[in-house]
């Protein structure tokens, strides 16, 4: 019984640690900088509400 409780506690700890690390890993979605992609026209992909130079 003690081993089962220890295994459940370890699984819960691992799940919580995984969620914490996923929240602070620094990987976030960023908009594409179309000026850095070859063969693309910047004005062609401009989104409304954004100003591009």
mmCIF entry with sequence, helices, sheets and N, C-alpha, C, O atoms, coordinates in Angstrom:
data_MODEL
# 
_entry.id   MODEL 
# 
_entity.id                         1 
_entity.type                       polymer 
_entity.pdbx_number_of_molecules   1 
# 
_entity_poly.entity_id                      1 
_entity_poly.type                           'polypeptide(L)' 
_entity_poly.nstd_linkage                   no 
_entity_poly.nstd_monomer                   no 
_entity_poly.pdbx_seq_one_letter_code       
;(UNK)(UNK)(UNK)(UNK)(UNK)(UNK)(UNK)(UNK)(UNK)(UNK)(UNK)(UNK)(UNK)(UNK)(UNK)(UNK)
(UNK)(UNK)(UNK)(UNK)(UNK)(UNK)(UNK)(UNK)(UNK)(UNK)(UNK)(UNK)(UNK)(UNK)(UNK)(UNK)
(UNK)(UNK)(UNK)(UNK)(UNK)(UNK)(UNK)(UNK)(UNK)(UNK)(UNK)(UNK)(UNK)(UNK)(UNK)(UNK)
(UNK)(UNK)(UNK)(UNK)(UNK)
;
_entity_poly.pdbx_seq_one_letter_code_can   XXXXXXXXXXXXXXXXXXXXXXXXXXXXXXXXXXXXXXXXXXXXXXXXXXXXX 
_entity_poly.pdbx_strand_id                 A 
# 
loop_
_entity_poly_seq.entity_id 
_entity_poly_seq.num 
_entity_poly_seq.mon_id 
_entity_poly_seq.hetero 
1 1  UNK n 
1 2  UNK n 
1 3  UNK n 
1 4  UNK n 
1 5  UNK n 
1 6  UNK n 
1 7  UNK n 
1 8  UNK n 
1 9  UNK n 
1 10 UNK n 
1 11 UNK n 
1 12 UNK n 
1 13 UNK n 
1 14 UNK n 
1 15 UNK n 
1 16 UNK n 
1 17 UNK n 
1 18 UNK n 
1 19 UNK n 
1 20 UNK n 
1 21 UNK n 
1 22 UNK n 
1 23 UNK n 
1 24 UNK n 
1 25 UNK n 
1 26 UNK n 
1 27 UNK n 
1 28 UNK n 
1 29 UNK n 
1 30 UNK n 
1 31 UNK n 
1 32 UNK n 
1 33 UNK n 
1 34 UNK n 
1 35 UNK n 
1 36 UNK n 
1 37 UNK n 
1 38 UNK n 
1 39 UNK n 
1 40 UNK n 
1 41 UNK n 
1 42 UNK n 
1 43 UNK n 
1 44 UNK n 
1 45 UNK n 
1 46 UNK n 
1 47 UNK n 
1 48 UNK n 
1 49 UNK n 
1 50 UNK n 
1 51 UNK n 
1 52 UNK n 
1 53 UNK n 
# 
_struct_asym.id          A 
_struct_asym.entity_id   1 
# 
loop_
_struct_conf.conf_type_id 
_struct_conf.id 
_struct_conf.pdbx_PDB_helix_id 
_struct_conf.beg_label_comp_id 
_struct_conf.beg_label_asym_id 
_struct_conf.beg_label_seq_id 
_struct_conf.pdbx_beg_PDB_ins_code 
_struct_conf.end_label_comp_id 
_struct_conf.end_label_asym_id 
_struct_conf.end_label_seq_id 
_struct_conf.pdbx_end_PDB_ins_code 
_struct_conf.beg_auth_comp_id 
_struct_conf.beg_auth_asym_id 
_struct_conf.beg_auth_seq_id 
_struct_conf.end_auth_comp_id 
_struct_conf.end_auth_asym_id 
_struct_conf.end_auth_seq_id 
_struct_conf.pdbx_PDB_helix_class 
_struct_conf.details 
_struct_conf.pdbx_PDB_helix_length 
HELX_P HELX_P1 AA1 UNK A 2  ? UNK A 23 ? UNK A 2  UNK A 23 1 ? 22 
HELX_P HELX_P2 AA2 UNK A 34 ? UNK A 36 ? UNK A 34 UNK A 36 5 ? 3  
HELX_P HELX_P3 AA3 UNK A 43 ? UNK A 45 ? UNK A 43 UNK A 45 5 ? 3  
# 
_struct_conf_type.id          HELX_P 
_struct_conf_type.criteria    ? 
_struct_conf_type.reference   ? 
# 
loop_
_atom_site.group_PDB 
_atom_site.id 
_atom_site.type_symbol 
_atom_site.label_atom_id 
_atom_site.label_alt_id 
_atom_site.label_comp_id 
_atom_site.label_asym_id 
_atom_site.label_entity_id 
_atom_site.label_seq_id 
_atom_site.pdbx_PDB_ins_code 
_atom_site.Cartn_x 
_atom_site.Cartn_y 
_atom_site.Cartn_z 
_atom_site.occupancy 
_atom_site.B_iso_or_equiv 
_atom_site.pdbx_formal_charge 
_atom_site.auth_seq_id 
_atom_site.auth_comp_id 
_atom_site.auth_asym_id 
_atom_site.auth_atom_id 
_atom_site.pdbx_PDB_model_num 
ATOM 1   N N  . UNK A 1 1  ? 0.824  -1.194 0.000   1.00 0.00 ? 1  UNK A N  1 
ATOM 2   C CA . UNK A 1 1  ? 0.000  0.000  0.000   1.00 0.00 ? 1  UNK A CA 1 
ATOM 3   C C  . UNK A 1 1  ? 0.873  1.265  0.000   1.00 0.00 ? 1  UNK A C  1 
ATOM 4   O O  . UNK A 1 1  ? 0.563  2.259  -0.657  1.00 0.00 ? 1  UNK A O  1 
ATOM 5   N N  . UNK A 1 2  ? 1.965  1.192  0.754   1.00 0.00 ? 2  UNK A N  1 
ATOM 6   C CA . UNK A 1 2  ? 2.864  2.348  0.810   1.00 0.00 ? 2  UNK A CA 1 
ATOM 7   C C  . UNK A 1 2  ? 3.475  2.616  -0.568  1.00 0.00 ? 2  UNK A C  1 
ATOM 8   O O  . UNK A 1 2  ? 3.625  3.767  -0.978  1.00 0.00 ? 2  UNK A O  1 
ATOM 9   N N  . UNK A 1 3  ? 3.822  1.546  -1.272  1.00 0.00 ? 3  UNK A N  1 
ATOM 10  C CA . UNK A 1 3  ? 4.390  1.721  -2.612  1.00 0.00 ? 3  UNK A CA 1 
ATOM 11  C C  . UNK A 1 3  ? 3.374  2.363  -3.563  1.00 0.00 ? 3  UNK A C  1 
ATOM 12  O O  . UNK A 1 3  ? 3.749  3.193  -4.391  1.00 0.00 ? 3  UNK A O  1 
ATOM 13  N N  . UNK A 1 4  ? 2.112  1.994  -3.457  1.00 0.00 ? 4  UNK A N  1 
ATOM 14  C CA . UNK A 1 4  ? 1.071  2.581  -4.296  1.00 0.00 ? 4  UNK A CA 1 
ATOM 15  C C  . UNK A 1 4  ? 0.905  4.069  -4.004  1.00 0.00 ? 4  UNK A C  1 
ATOM 16  O O  . UNK A 1 4  ? 0.779  4.875  -4.925  1.00 0.00 ? 4  UNK A O  1 
ATOM 17  N N  . UNK A 1 5  ? 0.905  4.423  -2.750  1.00 0.00 ? 5  UNK A N  1 
ATOM 18  C CA . UNK A 1 5  ? 0.798  5.840  -2.367  1.00 0.00 ? 5  UNK A CA 1 
ATOM 19  C C  . UNK A 1 5  ? 2.015  6.614  -2.859  1.00 0.00 ? 5  UNK A C  1 
ATOM 20  O O  . UNK A 1 5  ? 1.876  7.734  -3.351  1.00 0.00 ? 5  UNK A O  1 
ATOM 21  N N  . UNK A 1 6  ? 3.202  6.032  -2.734  1.00 0.00 ? 6  UNK A N  1 
ATOM 22  C CA . UNK A 1 6  ? 4.413  6.700  -3.198  1.00 0.00 ? 6  UNK A CA 1 
ATOM 23  C C  . UNK A 1 6  ? 4.392  6.860  -4.717  1.00 0.00 ? 6  UNK A C  1 
ATOM 24  O O  . UNK A 1 6  ? 4.815  7.893  -5.236  1.00 0.00 ? 6  UNK A O  1 
ATOM 25  N N  . UNK A 1 7  ? 3.909  5.856  -5.426  1.00 0.00 ? 7  UNK A N  1 
ATOM 26  C CA . UNK A 1 7  ? 3.832  5.940  -6.880  1.00 0.00 ? 7  UNK A CA 1 
ATOM 27  C C  . UNK A 1 7  ? 2.826  7.005  -7.321  1.00 0.00 ? 7  UNK A C  1 
ATOM 28  O O  . UNK A 1 7  ? 3.091  7.754  -8.262  1.00 0.00 ? 7  UNK A O  1 
ATOM 29  N N  . UNK A 1 8  ? 1.696  7.075  -6.662  1.00 0.00 ? 8  UNK A N  1 
ATOM 30  C CA . UNK A 1 8  ? 0.692  8.113  -6.987  1.00 0.00 ? 8  UNK A CA 1 
ATOM 31  C C  . UNK A 1 8  ? 1.250  9.498  -6.682  1.00 0.00 ? 8  UNK A C  1 
ATOM 32  O O  . UNK A 1 8  ? 1.059  10.428 -7.465  1.00 0.00 ? 8  UNK A O  1 
ATOM 33  N N  . UNK A 1 9  ? 1.940  9.644  -5.548  1.00 0.00 ? 9  UNK A N  1 
ATOM 34  C CA . UNK A 1 9  ? 2.533  10.939 -5.191  1.00 0.00 ? 9  UNK A CA 1 
ATOM 35  C C  . UNK A 1 9  ? 3.587  11.347 -6.218  1.00 0.00 ? 9  UNK A C  1 
ATOM 36  O O  . UNK A 1 9  ? 3.672  12.517 -6.589  1.00 0.00 ? 9  UNK A O  1 
ATOM 37  N N  . UNK A 1 10 ? 4.376  10.401 -6.671  1.00 0.00 ? 10 UNK A N  1 
ATOM 38  C CA . UNK A 1 10 ? 5.390  10.699 -7.681  1.00 0.00 ? 10 UNK A CA 1 
ATOM 39  C C  . UNK A 1 10 ? 4.753  11.101 -9.006  1.00 0.00 ? 10 UNK A C  1 
ATOM 40  O O  . UNK A 1 10 ? 5.237  12.014 -9.673  1.00 0.00 ? 10 UNK A O  1 
ATOM 41  N N  . UNK A 1 11 ? 3.680  10.433 -9.388  1.00 0.00 ? 11 UNK A N  1 
ATOM 42  C CA . UNK A 1 11 ? 2.988  10.768 -10.630 1.00 0.00 ? 11 UNK A CA 1 
ATOM 43  C C  . UNK A 1 11 ? 2.372  12.161 -10.561 1.00 0.00 ? 11 UNK A C  1 
ATOM 44  O O  . UNK A 1 11 ? 2.444  12.917 -11.530 1.00 0.00 ? 11 UNK A O  1 
ATOM 45  N N  . UNK A 1 12 ? 1.771  12.505 -9.432  1.00 0.00 ? 12 UNK A N  1 
ATOM 46  C CA . UNK A 1 12 ? 1.178  13.837 -9.255  1.00 0.00 ? 12 UNK A CA 1 
ATOM 47  C C  . UNK A 1 12 ? 2.278  14.896 -9.299  1.00 0.00 ? 12 UNK A C  1 
ATOM 48  O O  . UNK A 1 12 ? 2.122  15.930 -9.950  1.00 0.00 ? 12 UNK A O  1 
ATOM 49  N N  . UNK A 1 13 ? 3.384  14.641 -8.609  1.00 0.00 ? 13 UNK A N  1 
ATOM 50  C CA . UNK A 1 13 ? 4.496  15.592 -8.604  1.00 0.00 ? 13 UNK A CA 1 
ATOM 51  C C  . UNK A 1 13 ? 5.042  15.795 -10.013 1.00 0.00 ? 13 UNK A C  1 
ATOM 52  O O  . UNK A 1 13 ? 5.333  16.924 -10.408 1.00 0.00 ? 13 UNK A O  1 
ATOM 53  N N  . UNK A 1 14 ? 5.183  14.719 -10.767 1.00 0.00 ? 14 UNK A N  1 
ATOM 54  C CA . UNK A 1 14 ? 5.696  14.819 -12.134 1.00 0.00 ? 14 UNK A CA 1 
ATOM 55  C C  . UNK A 1 14 ? 4.744  15.604 -13.028 1.00 0.00 ? 14 UNK A C  1 
ATOM 56  O O  . UNK A 1 14 ? 5.191  16.399 -13.856 1.00 0.00 ? 14 UNK A O  1 
ATOM 57  N N  . UNK A 1 15 ? 3.444  15.395 -12.874 1.00 0.00 ? 15 UNK A N  1 
ATOM 58  C CA . UNK A 1 15 ? 2.466  16.125 -13.687 1.00 0.00 ? 15 UNK A CA 1 
ATOM 59  C C  . UNK A 1 15 ? 2.505  17.615 -13.371 1.00 0.00 ? 15 UNK A C  1 
ATOM 60  O O  . UNK A 1 15 ? 2.473  18.444 -14.280 1.00 0.00 ? 15 UNK A O  1 
ATOM 61  N N  . UNK A 1 16 ? 2.573  17.955 -12.100 1.00 0.00 ? 16 UNK A N  1 
ATOM 62  C CA . UNK A 1 16 ? 2.625  19.368 -11.701 1.00 0.00 ? 16 UNK A CA 1 
ATOM 63  C C  . UNK A 1 16 ? 3.925  20.004 -12.179 1.00 0.00 ? 16 UNK A C  1 
ATOM 64  O O  . UNK A 1 16 ? 3.909  21.128 -12.681 1.00 0.00 ? 16 UNK A O  1 
ATOM 65  N N  . UNK A 1 17 ? 5.042  19.312 -12.033 1.00 0.00 ? 17 UNK A N  1 
ATOM 66  C CA . UNK A 1 17 ? 6.335  19.851 -12.483 1.00 0.00 ? 17 UNK A CA 1 
ATOM 67  C C  . UNK A 1 17 ? 6.341  20.059 -13.992 1.00 0.00 ? 17 UNK A C  1 
ATOM 68  O O  . UNK A 1 17 ? 6.904  21.038 -14.482 1.00 0.00 ? 17 UNK A O  1 
ATOM 69  N N  . UNK A 1 18 ? 5.718  19.147 -14.728 1.00 0.00 ? 18 UNK A N  1 
ATOM 70  C CA . UNK A 1 18 ? 5.640  19.300 -16.180 1.00 0.00 ? 18 UNK A CA 1 
ATOM 71  C C  . UNK A 1 18 ? 4.838  20.529 -16.552 1.00 0.00 ? 18 UNK A C  1 
ATOM 72  O O  . UNK A 1 18 ? 5.257  21.297 -17.419 1.00 0.00 ? 18 UNK A O  1 
ATOM 73  N N  . UNK A 1 19 ? 3.702  20.734 -15.923 1.00 0.00 ? 19 UNK A N  1 
ATOM 74  C CA . UNK A 1 19 ? 2.885  21.915 -16.209 1.00 0.00 ? 19 UNK A CA 1 
ATOM 75  C C  . UNK A 1 19 ? 3.613  23.208 -15.867 1.00 0.00 ? 19 UNK A C  1 
ATOM 76  O O  . UNK A 1 19 ? 3.523  24.188 -16.607 1.00 0.00 ? 19 UNK A O  1 
ATOM 77  N N  . UNK A 1 20 ? 4.329  23.215 -14.759 1.00 0.00 ? 20 UNK A N  1 
ATOM 78  C CA . UNK A 1 20 ? 5.083  24.419 -14.370 1.00 0.00 ? 20 UNK A CA 1 
ATOM 79  C C  . UNK A 1 20 ? 6.164  24.724 -15.398 1.00 0.00 ? 20 UNK A C  1 
ATOM 80  O O  . UNK A 1 20 ? 6.332  25.878 -15.793 1.00 0.00 ? 20 UNK A O  1 
ATOM 81  N N  . UNK A 1 21 ? 6.887  23.722 -15.827 1.00 0.00 ? 21 UNK A N  1 
ATOM 82  C CA . UNK A 1 21 ? 7.960  23.939 -16.815 1.00 0.00 ? 21 UNK A CA 1 
ATOM 83  C C  . UNK A 1 21 ? 7.409  24.353 -18.176 1.00 0.00 ? 21 UNK A C  1 
ATOM 84  O O  . UNK A 1 21 ? 8.020  25.168 -18.866 1.00 0.00 ? 21 UNK A O  1 
ATOM 85  N N  . UNK A 1 22 ? 6.281  23.811 -18.563 1.00 0.00 ? 22 UNK A N  1 
ATOM 86  C CA . UNK A 1 22 ? 5.683  24.228 -19.829 1.00 0.00 ? 22 UNK A CA 1 
ATOM 87  C C  . UNK A 1 22 ? 5.229  25.679 -19.791 1.00 0.00 ? 22 UNK A C  1 
ATOM 88  O O  . UNK A 1 22 ? 5.257  26.358 -20.817 1.00 0.00 ? 22 UNK A O  1 
ATOM 89  N N  . UNK A 1 23 ? 4.819  26.158 -18.647 1.00 0.00 ? 23 UNK A N  1 
ATOM 90  C CA . UNK A 1 23 ? 4.384  27.556 -18.524 1.00 0.00 ? 23 UNK A CA 1 
ATOM 91  C C  . UNK A 1 23 ? 5.552  28.531 -18.589 1.00 0.00 ? 23 UNK A C  1 
ATOM 92  O O  . UNK A 1 23 ? 5.388  29.657 -19.059 1.00 0.00 ? 23 UNK A O  1 
ATOM 93  N N  . UNK A 1 24 ? 6.721  28.118 -18.128 1.00 0.00 ? 24 UNK A N  1 
ATOM 94  C CA . UNK A 1 24 ? 7.841  29.071 -18.074 1.00 0.00 ? 24 UNK A CA 1 
ATOM 95  C C  . UNK A 1 24 ? 9.000  28.716 -18.999 1.00 0.00 ? 24 UNK A C  1 
ATOM 96  O O  . UNK A 1 24 ? 10.129 29.145 -18.759 1.00 0.00 ? 24 UNK A O  1 
ATOM 97  N N  . UNK A 1 25 ? 8.744  27.942 -20.048 1.00 0.00 ? 25 UNK A N  1 
ATOM 98  C CA . UNK A 1 25 ? 9.833  27.545 -20.943 1.00 0.00 ? 25 UNK A CA 1 
ATOM 99  C C  . UNK A 1 25 ? 10.257 28.644 -21.907 1.00 0.00 ? 25 UNK A C  1 
ATOM 100 O O  . UNK A 1 25 ? 11.316 28.539 -22.525 1.00 0.00 ? 25 UNK A O  1 
ATOM 101 N N  . UNK A 1 26 ? 9.452  29.700 -22.049 1.00 0.00 ? 26 UNK A N  1 
ATOM 102 C CA . UNK A 1 26 ? 9.848  30.821 -22.895 1.00 0.00 ? 26 UNK A CA 1 
ATOM 103 C C  . UNK A 1 26 ? 9.442  30.691 -24.345 1.00 0.00 ? 26 UNK A C  1 
ATOM 104 O O  . UNK A 1 26 ? 9.667  31.614 -25.127 1.00 0.00 ? 26 UNK A O  1 
ATOM 105 N N  . UNK A 1 27 ? 8.855  29.584 -24.724 1.00 0.00 ? 27 UNK A N  1 
ATOM 106 C CA . UNK A 1 27 ? 8.434  29.409 -26.115 1.00 0.00 ? 27 UNK A CA 1 
ATOM 107 C C  . UNK A 1 27 ? 7.054  30.018 -26.281 1.00 0.00 ? 27 UNK A C  1 
ATOM 108 O O  . UNK A 1 27 ? 6.092  29.548 -25.673 1.00 0.00 ? 27 UNK A O  1 
ATOM 109 N N  . UNK A 1 28 ? 6.948  31.041 -27.082 1.00 0.00 ? 28 UNK A N  1 
ATOM 110 C CA . UNK A 1 28 ? 5.666  31.707 -27.322 1.00 0.00 ? 28 UNK A CA 1 
ATOM 111 C C  . UNK A 1 28 ? 5.474  31.880 -28.819 1.00 0.00 ? 28 UNK A C  1 
ATOM 112 O O  . UNK A 1 28 ? 6.447  31.947 -29.570 1.00 0.00 ? 28 UNK A O  1 
ATOM 113 N N  . UNK A 1 29 ? 4.237  31.952 -29.248 1.00 0.00 ? 29 UNK A N  1 
ATOM 114 C CA . UNK A 1 29 ? 3.951  32.219 -30.655 1.00 0.00 ? 29 UNK A CA 1 
ATOM 115 C C  . UNK A 1 29 ? 4.325  33.654 -30.969 1.00 0.00 ? 29 UNK A C  1 
ATOM 116 O O  . UNK A 1 29 ? 3.981  34.573 -30.225 1.00 0.00 ? 29 UNK A O  1 
ATOM 117 N N  . UNK A 1 30 ? 5.031  33.842 -32.074 1.00 0.00 ? 30 UNK A N  1 
ATOM 118 C CA . UNK A 1 30 ? 5.400  35.179 -32.516 1.00 0.00 ? 30 UNK A CA 1 
ATOM 119 C C  . UNK A 1 30 ? 4.935  35.352 -33.954 1.00 0.00 ? 30 UNK A C  1 
ATOM 120 O O  . UNK A 1 30 ? 4.949  34.402 -34.736 1.00 0.00 ? 30 UNK A O  1 
ATOM 121 N N  . UNK A 1 31 ? 4.525  36.564 -34.299 1.00 0.00 ? 31 UNK A N  1 
ATOM 122 C CA . UNK A 1 31 ? 4.088  36.792 -35.679 1.00 0.00 ? 31 UNK A CA 1 
ATOM 123 C C  . UNK A 1 31 ? 5.255  36.653 -36.657 1.00 0.00 ? 31 UNK A C  1 
ATOM 124 O O  . UNK A 1 31 ? 6.403  36.943 -36.323 1.00 0.00 ? 31 UNK A O  1 
ATOM 125 N N  . UNK A 1 32 ? 4.941  36.212 -37.848 1.00 0.00 ? 32 UNK A N  1 
ATOM 126 C CA . UNK A 1 32 ? 5.964  36.019 -38.879 1.00 0.00 ? 32 UNK A CA 1 
ATOM 127 C C  . UNK A 1 32 ? 6.431  37.362 -39.411 1.00 0.00 ? 32 UNK A C  1 
ATOM 128 O O  . UNK A 1 32 ? 5.616  38.228 -39.730 1.00 0.00 ? 32 UNK A O  1 
ATOM 129 N N  . UNK A 1 33 ? 7.736  37.533 -39.506 1.00 0.00 ? 33 UNK A N  1 
ATOM 130 C CA . UNK A 1 33 ? 8.321  38.722 -40.109 1.00 0.00 ? 33 UNK A CA 1 
ATOM 131 C C  . UNK A 1 33 ? 8.496  38.434 -41.594 1.00 0.00 ? 33 UNK A C  1 
ATOM 132 O O  . UNK A 1 33 ? 9.493  37.840 -42.004 1.00 0.00 ? 33 UNK A O  1 
ATOM 133 N N  . UNK A 1 34 ? 7.526  38.856 -42.396 1.00 0.00 ? 34 UNK A N  1 
ATOM 134 C CA . UNK A 1 34 ? 7.504  38.530 -43.819 1.00 0.00 ? 34 UNK A CA 1 
ATOM 135 C C  . UNK A 1 34 ? 8.671  39.129 -44.575 1.00 0.00 ? 34 UNK A C  1 
ATOM 136 O O  . UNK A 1 34 ? 9.009  38.648 -45.657 1.00 0.00 ? 34 UNK A O  1 
ATOM 137 N N  . UNK A 1 35 ? 9.301  40.171 -44.033 1.00 0.00 ? 35 UNK A N  1 
ATOM 138 C CA . UNK A 1 35 ? 10.433 40.779 -44.732 1.00 0.00 ? 35 UNK A CA 1 
ATOM 139 C C  . UNK A 1 35 ? 11.663 39.868 -44.710 1.00 0.00 ? 35 UNK A C  1 
ATOM 140 O O  . UNK A 1 35 ? 12.582 40.066 -45.505 1.00 0.00 ? 35 UNK A O  1 
ATOM 141 N N  . UNK A 1 36 ? 11.698 38.888 -43.826 1.00 0.00 ? 36 UNK A N  1 
ATOM 142 C CA . UNK A 1 36 ? 12.842 37.983 -43.733 1.00 0.00 ? 36 UNK A CA 1 
ATOM 143 C C  . UNK A 1 36 ? 12.670 36.725 -44.570 1.00 0.00 ? 36 UNK A C  1 
ATOM 144 O O  . UNK A 1 36 ? 13.595 35.919 -44.667 1.00 0.00 ? 36 UNK A O  1 
ATOM 145 N N  . UNK A 1 37 ? 11.507 36.546 -45.174 1.00 0.00 ? 37 UNK A N  1 
ATOM 146 C CA . UNK A 1 37 ? 11.246 35.367 -45.984 1.00 0.00 ? 37 UNK A CA 1 
ATOM 147 C C  . UNK A 1 37 ? 11.462 35.717 -47.445 1.00 0.00 ? 37 UNK A C  1 
ATOM 148 O O  . UNK A 1 37 ? 10.872 36.665 -47.963 1.00 0.00 ? 37 UNK A O  1 
ATOM 149 N N  . UNK A 1 38 ? 12.305 34.949 -48.098 1.00 0.00 ? 38 UNK A N  1 
ATOM 150 C CA . UNK A 1 38 ? 12.677 35.224 -49.476 1.00 0.00 ? 38 UNK A CA 1 
ATOM 151 C C  . UNK A 1 38 ? 11.497 34.965 -50.418 1.00 0.00 ? 38 UNK A C  1 
ATOM 152 O O  . UNK A 1 38 ? 10.762 33.990 -50.264 1.00 0.00 ? 38 UNK A O  1 
ATOM 153 N N  . UNK A 1 39 ? 11.337 35.859 -51.393 1.00 0.00 ? 39 UNK A N  1 
ATOM 154 C CA . UNK A 1 39 ? 10.312 35.671 -52.413 1.00 0.00 ? 39 UNK A CA 1 
ATOM 155 C C  . UNK A 1 39 ? 8.926  36.106 -51.994 1.00 0.00 ? 39 UNK A C  1 
ATOM 156 O O  . UNK A 1 39 ? 7.951  35.758 -52.660 1.00 0.00 ? 39 UNK A O  1 
ATOM 157 N N  . UNK A 1 40 ? 8.807  36.846 -50.927 1.00 0.00 ? 40 UNK A N  1 
ATOM 158 C CA . UNK A 1 40 ? 7.497  37.310 -50.456 1.00 0.00 ? 40 UNK A CA 1 
ATOM 159 C C  . UNK A 1 40 ? 7.448  38.829 -50.506 1.00 0.00 ? 40 UNK A C  1 
ATOM 160 O O  . UNK A 1 40 ? 8.442  39.508 -50.245 1.00 0.00 ? 40 UNK A O  1 
ATOM 161 N N  . UNK A 1 41 ? 6.284  39.345 -50.843 1.00 0.00 ? 41 UNK A N  1 
ATOM 162 C CA . UNK A 1 41 ? 6.068  40.780 -50.832 1.00 0.00 ? 41 UNK A CA 1 
ATOM 163 C C  . UNK A 1 41 ? 5.480  41.154 -49.474 1.00 0.00 ? 41 UNK A C  1 
ATOM 164 O O  . UNK A 1 41 ? 4.468  40.591 -49.054 1.00 0.00 ? 41 UNK A O  1 
ATOM 165 N N  . UNK A 1 42 ? 6.115  42.102 -48.790 1.00 0.00 ? 42 UNK A N  1 
ATOM 166 C CA . UNK A 1 42 ? 5.675  42.477 -47.453 1.00 0.00 ? 42 UNK A CA 1 
ATOM 167 C C  . UNK A 1 42 ? 4.253  43.032 -47.480 1.00 0.00 ? 42 UNK A C  1 
ATOM 168 O O  . UNK A 1 42 ? 3.452  42.707 -46.603 1.00 0.00 ? 42 UNK A O  1 
ATOM 169 N N  . UNK A 1 43 ? 3.932  43.849 -48.453 1.00 0.00 ? 43 UNK A N  1 
ATOM 170 C CA . UNK A 1 43 ? 2.609  44.458 -48.523 1.00 0.00 ? 43 UNK A CA 1 
ATOM 171 C C  . UNK A 1 43 ? 1.517  43.427 -48.810 1.00 0.00 ? 43 UNK A C  1 
ATOM 172 O O  . UNK A 1 43 ? 0.359  43.629 -48.447 1.00 0.00 ? 43 UNK A O  1 
ATOM 173 N N  . UNK A 1 44 ? 1.875  42.356 -49.442 1.00 0.00 ? 44 UNK A N  1 
ATOM 174 C CA . UNK A 1 44 ? 0.898  41.327 -49.790 1.00 0.00 ? 44 UNK A CA 1 
ATOM 175 C C  . UNK A 1 44 ? 0.358  40.623 -48.549 1.00 0.00 ? 44 UNK A C  1 
ATOM 176 O O  . UNK A 1 44 ? -0.786 40.171 -48.548 1.00 0.00 ? 44 UNK A O  1 
ATOM 177 N N  . UNK A 1 45 ? 1.157  40.526 -47.504 1.00 0.00 ? 45 UNK A N  1 
ATOM 178 C CA . UNK A 1 45 ? 0.779  39.784 -46.321 1.00 0.00 ? 45 UNK A CA 1 
ATOM 179 C C  . UNK A 1 45 ? 0.490  40.692 -45.122 1.00 0.00 ? 45 UNK A C  1 
ATOM 180 O O  . UNK A 1 45 ? 0.451  40.220 -43.986 1.00 0.00 ? 45 UNK A O  1 
ATOM 181 N N  . UNK A 1 46 ? 0.291  41.966 -45.361 1.00 0.00 ? 46 UNK A N  1 
ATOM 182 C CA . UNK A 1 46 ? 0.029  42.882 -44.263 1.00 0.00 ? 46 UNK A CA 1 
ATOM 183 C C  . UNK A 1 46 ? -1.322 42.584 -43.641 1.00 0.00 ? 46 UNK A C  1 
ATOM 184 O O  . UNK A 1 46 ? -2.309 42.384 -44.349 1.00 0.00 ? 46 UNK A O  1 
ATOM 185 N N  . UNK A 1 47 ? -1.364 42.555 -42.325 1.00 0.00 ? 47 UNK A N  1 
ATOM 186 C CA . UNK A 1 47 ? -2.607 42.315 -41.606 1.00 0.00 ? 47 UNK A CA 1 
ATOM 187 C C  . UNK A 1 47 ? -3.234 43.662 -41.276 1.00 0.00 ? 47 UNK A C  1 
ATOM 188 O O  . UNK A 1 47 ? -2.532 44.657 -41.094 1.00 0.00 ? 47 UNK A O  1 
ATOM 189 N N  . UNK A 1 48 ? -4.548 43.684 -41.202 1.00 0.00 ? 48 UNK A N  1 
ATOM 190 C CA . UNK A 1 48 ? -5.215 44.930 -40.842 1.00 0.00 ? 48 UNK A CA 1 
ATOM 191 C C  . UNK A 1 48 ? -4.894 45.245 -39.376 1.00 0.00 ? 48 UNK A C  1 
ATOM 192 O O  . UNK A 1 48 ? -4.822 44.346 -38.539 1.00 0.00 ? 48 UNK A O  1 
ATOM 193 N N  . UNK A 1 49 ? -4.709 46.497 -39.089 1.00 0.00 ? 49 UNK A N  1 
ATOM 194 C CA . UNK A 1 49 ? -4.399 46.926 -37.741 1.00 0.00 ? 49 UNK A CA 1 
ATOM 195 C C  . UNK A 1 49 ? -2.920 46.958 -37.440 1.00 0.00 ? 49 UNK A C  1 
ATOM 196 O O  . UNK A 1 49 ? -2.524 47.371 -36.350 1.00 0.00 ? 49 UNK A O  1 
ATOM 197 N N  . UNK A 1 50 ? -2.086 46.529 -38.383 1.00 0.00 ? 50 UNK A N  1 
ATOM 198 C CA . UNK A 1 50 ? -0.646 46.555 -38.188 1.00 0.00 ? 50 UNK A CA 1 
ATOM 199 C C  . UNK A 1 50 ? -0.043 47.482 -39.234 1.00 0.00 ? 50 UNK A C  1 
ATOM 200 O O  . UNK A 1 50 ? -0.508 47.550 -40.371 1.00 0.00 ? 50 UNK A O  1 
ATOM 201 N N  . UNK A 1 51 ? 0.992  48.186 -38.830 1.00 0.00 ? 51 UNK A N  1 
ATOM 202 C CA . UNK A 1 51 ? 1.675  49.039 -39.790 1.00 0.00 ? 51 UNK A CA 1 
ATOM 203 C C  . UNK A 1 51 ? 3.021  48.410 -40.128 1.00 0.00 ? 51 UNK A C  1 
ATOM 204 O O  . UNK A 1 51 ? 3.793  48.048 -39.239 1.00 0.00 ? 51 UNK A O  1 
ATOM 205 N N  . UNK A 1 52 ? 3.289  48.288 -41.413 1.00 0.00 ? 52 UNK A N  1 
ATOM 206 C CA . UNK A 1 52 ? 4.538  47.723 -41.881 1.00 0.00 ? 52 UNK A CA 1 
ATOM 207 C C  . UNK A 1 52 ? 5.312  48.788 -42.642 1.00 0.00 ? 52 UNK A C  1 
ATOM 208 O O  . UNK A 1 52 ? 4.726  49.610 -43.346 1.00 0.00 ? 52 UNK A O  1 
ATOM 209 N N  . UNK A 1 53 ? 6.609  48.767 -42.498 1.00 0.00 ? 53 UNK A N  1 
ATOM 210 C CA . UNK A 1 53 ? 7.450  49.736 -43.192 1.00 0.00 ? 53 UNK A CA 1 
ATOM 211 C C  . UNK A 1 53 ? 8.128  49.084 -44.347 1.00 0.00 ? 53 UNK A C  1 
ATOM 212 O O  . UNK A 1 53 ? 8.887  49.736 -45.065 1.00 0.00 ? 53 UNK A O  1 
# 
